[in-house]
Amino acid sequence: MPRRARDVMQSPVVSIERDASLLDAHRLFVEEEIHGAPVVDADGAVVGVLSTLDLLRAVAEEHESGRSDAVYYRDLLPYSTPDWATDSEDFQDRLSDLRVVDAMSEAVISVAPDATIAQVAATLRENGIHRVLVAEKERLLGIISSQDLLALLESADV
């Protein structure tokens, strides 16, 4: 009998609340050694997914949005550089205001617990994602990452 999603899923699932700061999300990812997590609301319902790529994209966008095209006299002086001293503090302040909801993907892709491993792999590939939620009737049961599938493949005699 073929293996099913319920046989290889990781459970319990590490998740993060939508109102958490991006800094808290980064800390969670480092502490748990993960690259993404489901985003939940106050009731625990899954409302999105946050990945390290989402974090990087949000930081880059925030950095770009803080740049201005204002011309200052010091910018016209030879061998002068922009005044980075004030930019750094402002950037840190703006970053601390960003929340998970600002960076997450609202697209929640899931499979049923009885989905075959082939179906799980196809879902990952077709959607260009590295993790898929295992859910039943909107209840989150587990998560399967591309690394979990690679480990399964590694243990098989292929």
N, C-alpha and C positions, 0 to 999 in steps of 0.2 A: 504494500500500500504506500502511495507517495506521501512524503512529509507535507505537513500543513503549516500555515502561518503560526498557529498556536504552538507548534512544536519548537519553533526557533525564535519566537519573539522574546524581547527583553521586557521583563516586568518585575517590579513596578516601574513606571515611566517617570523620568525626571522631567518636570515641566516648570514653566515660569509664568507668573501673572502678567497680564497685559499692561498693568500700570507700573511695573518694576522699571527701574532705570536701565539704560543700556550698559552702564558700568556694572550693575548687579548681574545682568545677563552675562557679561564677559567673565565676571568672577565665577559664576555658576559653571560656565563652560570649562574654565580652567580647572576648577576644583573637581568636577565630575569627569574630566577628560572626555568631553563630548564636543560635537561640532554642530549641534542643533537640538532643538527641543520644541515640543508643542507649547502653544501659548494658551492659557486658560483665563476665563473671567472669574469674578468673585465667587460664582457658584460652582466652579470647577469644570465648566463646559469648554471644550476646545473651540477656540475662535481663530486660530492661525498657527503658523509655524515660524520659528526664528532660527536662522542659521548663521554661522560665522561670516558667510558672504554677505548676508543682510546687515550684520554689524559693520563690516568694512565699508559697505556701500553707504550706510547712514553717516558714518564718520567722514568719509570723503565728500559727500554732498554737503554736510554741515560746514566743513572746512572751506569748500568752494563758495558757499552762500555767504560766508563772512568776509570774503575778499571784496574790497571796493576798488573802484577805478579812480578814486580821488587822487588828484595830483598835489603833492606837497612840495614845498621848496627843497627840502632835503633830498627828494627824489631826483631833482634836477642837477644836484651837485655831482661833479665827477667822483668816482670811487665811493659813492654813497650807496648804502643798501637800505632796503625797507626797514622800518622800525618794528622789528619782531618782538620787542619786549612787551608792547601793549597787546599785540595780536594773540600771544600765547595765553594770557589770562582771560581775555574775552572768549577765546575758543574753548577753554576749559569750562567757563561758565555756561556757554551754549550747549556743550556736550552734556553737562550735568542735568540739563533740562529735558533731554531726549528720553523718551520712554520706549518700551518694547513695542507698543502699539504703533509707534511712528516708523518702525523699521520692519516689522513682521510681514510675512506673506499671508494674506487672508485665505488663500487657496489651501484647503485641507484635503489631502489625498489619503485615502485609507483603503484597506482591504478587509474582508471578512476573516474571522479566525479560521475558517475551513478552506480558505484559498490555498491552492497548491503553491509550492515554492516557485514553479515556473510562472504562475500568475503574478506572484510578488515581484519576481525579477522583471517581468514584462512591464509591470506598473512603474517600477523605478526607471527603466530604460525609456519607455514611451513619454514619461513626464520629465525626464532629465533631472531627477532628484536622487538624493543619497539616503533618504530615510522615508519609510512609509508607516503610517499609524495602523494598528490593528484595532478595529472597533466593531461593536455589535450594537445596533439600535442606538447610535450616538453615544454609546458608553465606551470610553477608551480602555482597552485591555492591555495593550503592549505597543512596542515599536520594533521595527526591523530595519537595520541599516545595511548599506551595501557591504560593509565590513562583516556583518553577520553572515551574509550570503557567501562571501569569499571564504570565510572560515568553514562553512558547510562544504563548499566545493573542495577546499584543501583536505578535508577529512574523508572525502569520497574517493573511491578508486575509479578515476576517470581515464 
